[in-house]
Amino acid sequence: MKAWIFREFGGPEKLVGADVPEPVAREGEAVVEVKAAGVNPVDRSTIGGRFDWIKPPFVTGAEFAGVLTGPAAGLEAGAHVLVNPKLFCGSCYYCLRGQESACLSNSRMSRAPHIIGVSREGGWQERVSVPEENILPIPSGLSFRDASTIAVDGATAWHLVMRARPALNEFALVVGANGGVGSFAVQIARLYGCEVAAVVGGSAHERLMKDAGADHVIDRNAVDVAGEVRRLTGGRGADIVIDPVGSATFEMSSASLAPLGRYATCGTLTGTEAKLSLLHLYSMQVEYIGSTTFSRSDTLGAMKAMAEGKIRPLIDSVHPFSELPAAMKRLGEHGRAGKVVLDYA
């Protein structure tokens, strides 16, 4: 069976094609034949050594969809399924309330996501065994390729926007809107009735963001983002700022908030530290909200919305599984817009 593994930490050049043993499903697990997968920043972090407790050789790949090779999770063999990568115990305080994103079984909660592809081997192989509770049926008419984009980015965006509590006619600013999470966040905020401004790094993405439903597109290289937000809102600012980028955009995002505004983040792509003004926090009555991974309800919500045509993936490029290193390289290239996807056919 073919797989991509890394034997030491580093960049895409550390990925090596290899023959690995067929997976053996343990009790409560089932084998999925992978048909499509995403290439995600969390995979890059895994290969790069951020999660230093991982012992190579290792197969990552957090977002993937495929076919059941045998009956499982109430489904027949051959069923088209999405693998929800979030691992959870099902019995802790949060799981019993449907809040698996905060499951207490993650002993490294403050440092890393507890997901397939990080805490156990993932989908960058032809077949993989996964817990049955992580298997979700793909609605009829939804392709493996599109469904795979929900597994991490779509579900992450759904949870992130829900954490920010969007409301009808609020003004939402989405930073990094041309990325996988950001492009979904634009659409989800619009779905909840927000007026949405998409922040991008160049005018080349304006048409894409408009097609995704953005009411306004702001080029952060051309204008002062916070000033433009206040111009668009009559001086008030954004009710919601969705910022998955990290420390590099924190000051800009904070400055864009309206009184009683909510800032929500799920990412540290540009750094983990930011300076918070307590004076700004209490005088403006703003909220700073963290969001990590997702719960089953987020994955199901995003998949249902996609199946109904209410949201769609923004796909930058599709690569054969045999060309995974090139797909990884594309993930880090300037000008990328949306998801980088692998086709296993």
C-alpha positions in Angstrom: 0.0 0.0 0.0 1.3 3.4 -1.0 1.8 6.2 1.5 3.8 9.4 2.0 5.9 9.4 5.2 8.5 11.7 6.8 11.4 10.1 8.6 12.7 13.4 10.0 11.2 16.8 10.5 11.6 19.5 7.9 9.9 20.9 4.8 8.1 19.2 1.8 11.4 17.7 0.7 11.3 15.4 3.8 8.2 13.6 2.4 9.1 10.2 0.9 6.8 7.8 -1.0 6.9 4.4 0.7 5.1 1.0 0.8 3.5 0.5 4.2 1.5 -2.4 5.7 -2.2 -2.5 5.1 -4.1 -1.1 8.1 -5.7 -3.4 10.6 -8.9 -2.1 12.2 -8.8 -2.3 16.0 -12.0 -2.8 18.0 -14.4 0.2 17.4 -12.5 1.2 14.2 -13.0 0.8 10.4 -10.9 1.1 7.4 -11.5 3.9 4.8 -10.1 3.8 1.3 -9.0 7.4 0.7 -10.3 9.1 -2.4 -9.5 12.8 -1.8 -7.5 14.7 0.8 -6.6 18.3 1.7 -3.1 19.8 2.2 -3.4 21.9 5.3 -1.2 24.2 7.4 -1.6 21.7 10.3 0.1 19.1 8.1 2.9 21.5 7.4 3.3 22.1 11.1 3.4 18.3 11.7 6.1 17.7 9.2 8.0 20.8 10.4 8.3 19.5 13.9 5.9 21.7 15.8 4.5 18.7 17.6 7.9 17.4 18.8 6.4 14.4 20.6 5.7 12.7 17.3 8.2 10.1 16.5 9.0 9.6 12.8 8.5 7.8 10.6 4.9 9.1 10.5 2.0 9.5 8.1 0.1 12.8 8.5 -2.9 14.1 6.6 -5.7 15.5 8.7 -8.5 16.1 6.2 -9.7 13.3 3.9 -12.7 11.5 2.5 -13.2 8.1 1.0 -15.1 4.8 0.9 -15.8 2.4 3.7 -14.2 -1.0 3.0 -16.6 -2.8 5.3 -19.8 -2.0 7.3 -19.3 0.5 10.1 -21.0 3.3 11.9 -24.4 2.1 10.7 -23.3 2.3 7.1 -22.7 -0.4 4.5 -19.4 -1.2 2.8 -18.9 1.2 -0.1 -20.5 4.1 1.6 -19.0 7.5 0.8 -17.7 9.0 4.0 -16.0 12.0 5.5 -13.5 11.4 8.3 -14.0 14.0 11.0 -10.4 14.3 12.3 -11.3 15.6 15.8 -10.6 12.9 18.4 -12.8 12.9 21.5 -13.7 10.6 24.4 -17.5 11.0 24.2 -17.8 10.9 28.0 -16.2 14.0 29.6 -18.1 17.2 30.7 -17.8 18.8 27.2 -18.4 15.7 25.1 -21.7 15.1 26.9 -22.7 18.6 25.9 -21.8 18.2 22.3 -18.7 20.3 22.7 -16.1 17.9 21.5 -13.7 20.7 20.5 -13.0 21.1 24.2 -12.7 17.4 25.0 -10.7 16.8 28.1 -8.9 13.7 26.7 -6.5 16.1 25.0 -3.6 16.2 27.4 -1.9 18.8 25.3 -4.9 21.1 24.9 -2.9 24.3 25.3 -0.3 23.3 22.7 -1.9 21.2 20.0 -5.1 19.9 18.4 -6.1 16.4 19.2 -6.8 15.2 15.7 -6.1 12.4 13.2 -2.9 13.3 11.4 -1.3 14.6 14.6 -2.3 12.4 17.5 -2.4 9.3 15.3 -1.5 8.6 11.6 -3.6 10.3 9.0 -4.9 10.0 5.5 -1.8 10.5 3.3 -2.0 6.8 2.5 -4.3 4.7 0.3 -6.2 3.2 3.2 -6.4 4.1 6.9 -8.1 2.8 10.0 -10.1 5.4 12.0 -12.5 5.3 15.0 -16.1 4.6 13.9 -17.3 7.7 15.8 -15.2 9.8 13.4 -17.0 8.5 10.3 -19.7 10.7 8.8 -21.8 9.9 5.7 -21.3 12.3 2.8 -24.7 13.6 1.5 -25.7 12.5 -2.0 -24.3 14.7 -4.7 -21.3 15.9 -2.8 -18.0 14.9 -4.3 -15.1 13.4 -2.3 -13.0 16.4 -3.3 -15.4 19.0 -2.0 -16.3 17.0 1.1 -12.6 16.7 2.0 -12.3 20.5 2.3 -14.8 20.4 5.1 -12.8 18.0 7.3 -10.5 20.7 8.7 -11.0 24.1 7.1 -14.8 24.1 6.6 -15.5 22.7 10.1 -12.8 25.0 11.6 -14.4 28.0 9.9 -17.9 27.0 11.0 -16.8 26.7 14.7 -14.9 29.9 14.5 -17.7 32.0 13.1 -20.2 30.4 15.6 -17.9 31.3 18.5 -18.1 34.9 17.3 -22.0 34.8 17.5 -22.9 36.4 14.1 -26.2 38.2 13.9 -28.3 39.7 11.2 -27.0 43.0 9.7 -23.8 43.0 11.7 -20.5 44.0 10.0 -18.0 41.1 9.8 -14.4 41.6 8.8 -12.6 38.4 7.7 -8.8 38.5 7.6 -6.9 36.1 5.4 -10.1 35.7 3.4 -8.4 34.0 0.5 -7.2 31.1 2.6 -9.0 27.8 3.2 -10.5 28.8 6.5 -11.0 32.5 5.6 -12.8 31.7 2.3 -15.3 29.5 4.2 -15.7 32.1 7.0 -16.7 34.8 4.4 -19.5 32.5 3.2 -20.7 31.4 6.6 -20.8 35.0 7.9 -22.9 35.9 4.9 -25.1 32.9 5.5 -25.9 34.4 9.0 -26.9 37.7 7.5 -23.7 39.7 8.1 -22.3 42.4 5.8 -18.9 41.0 5.1 -15.6 42.7 4.2 -12.8 40.3 3.1 -9.2 41.3 3.7 -6.7 40.0 1.1 -3.1 40.8 0.3 -3.4 42.1 -3.3 -6.1 43.0 -5.8 -5.8 39.8 -7.7 -8.2 38.1 -5.3 -11.0 40.7 -5.5 -13.1 38.8 -8.0 -12.7 35.5 -6.1 -13.9 37.1 -2.9 -16.8 38.8 -4.6 -17.8 35.4 -6.0 -17.6 34.0 -2.5 -20.1 36.5 -1.3 -18.0 39.3 0.2 -19.7 42.7 0.1 -16.4 44.5 0.2 -12.8 43.5 -0.5 -10.0 45.3 1.3 -6.4 45.1 0.0 -4.3 45.4 3.1 -1.3 46.3 1.0 -3.1 49.3 -0.5 -5.1 50.9 2.4 -5.2 51.1 6.2 -7.6 48.3 7.0 -9.0 49.7 10.2 -9.5 53.1 8.6 -11.3 51.5 5.6 -13.5 49.5 8.0 -14.5 52.7 9.8 -15.2 54.4 6.5 -17.5 51.5 5.4 -19.3 51.5 8.8 -19.8 55.3 9.3 -17.0 55.4 11.8 -18.3 52.6 14.0 -16.0 49.6 13.2 -16.6 45.9 12.8 -19.0 44.0 15.1 -17.0 40.8 14.3 -13.4 40.3 13.3 -12.5 36.7 12.1 -8.8 36.4 12.1 -7.1 33.0 11.6 -3.8 34.5 10.6 -2.0 35.1 14.0 0.1 37.8 15.6 1.0 39.7 12.4 -2.5 40.9 12.0 -3.6 41.2 15.7 -3.0 44.9 16.0 -4.8 45.7 12.8 -7.8 43.4 13.7 -8.1 44.9 17.2 -8.0 48.4 15.8 -10.9 47.5 13.5 -13.3 46.5 16.3 -16.5 48.5 17.0 -17.6 49.0 20.6 -19.0 45.7 21.9 -17.1 44.0 19.0 -15.9 40.4 19.0 -12.5 39.2 17.8 -12.2 35.5 17.1 -9.1 33.6 16.1 -8.1 30.0 15.5 -4.6 30.4 14.1 -1.0 31.2 14.8 0.4 31.0 11.3 2.4 34.3 11.8 3.2 33.9 15.5 1.8 33.0 18.8 2.3 36.2 20.8 0.3 39.4 20.7 0.1 42.6 22.9 -3.3 43.2 24.3 -4.3 46.6 25.7 -6.5 46.2 28.8 -7.6 49.8 28.4 -8.9 49.1 24.9 -10.5 45.9 26.1 -12.6 47.4 28.9 -13.2 50.9 27.5 -14.4 49.6 24.1 -16.1 46.6 25.8 -14.7 44.2 23.2 -14.3 40.4 23.5 -11.4 38.3 22.4 -12.4 34.7 21.6 -10.4 31.7 21.0 -11.5 28.8 18.8 -9.8 25.5 18.2 -10.8 22.6 15.9 -14.5 21.9 15.9 -17.3 19.6 17.2 -19.3 17.0 15.3 -22.1 19.5 15.0 -19.8 22.0 13.2 -18.7 19.4 10.7 -22.3 18.3 10.1 -23.4 21.9 9.8 -20.8 22.8 7.2 -21.4 19.6 5.2 -25.2 20.2 5.2 -24.7 23.8 4.1 -22.4 22.6 1.3 -24.7 19.9 0.2 -27.5 22.5 0.0 -25.4 24.8 -2.2 -25.1 27.5 0.5 -21.4 27.4 0.8 -18.7 26.0 -1.5 -15.0 25.3 -1.3 -12.6 27.8 -2.9 -10.1 25.4 -4.5 -6.7 26.7 -5.6 -5.4 23.6 -7.2 -5.8 19.8 -7.4 -2.8 17.5 -7.5 -2.5 13.7 -8.0 -1.6 11.8 -4.8 1.6 10.9 -6.5 2.7 14.6 -6.5 2.1 15.4 -2.8 5.4 17.3 -2.4 4.4 19.7 -5.2 1.1 20.2 -3.5 2.8 21.0 -0.2 5.0 23.5 -2.0 2.0 25.1 -3.5 0.5 25.5 0.0 3.3 27.9 0.9 3.4 29.9 -2.3 2.4 33.6 -2.5 -0.8 34.1 -4.4 -2.5 30.9 -3.4 -6.3 31.3 -3.1 -8.2 28.6 -1.3 -7.6 24.9 -0.8 -4.9 22.7 -2.2 -6.4 19.2 -2.7 -5.1 15.7 -3.5 -6.9 13.4 -5.9 -6.2 9.7 -5.2 -7.8 8.3 -8.4 
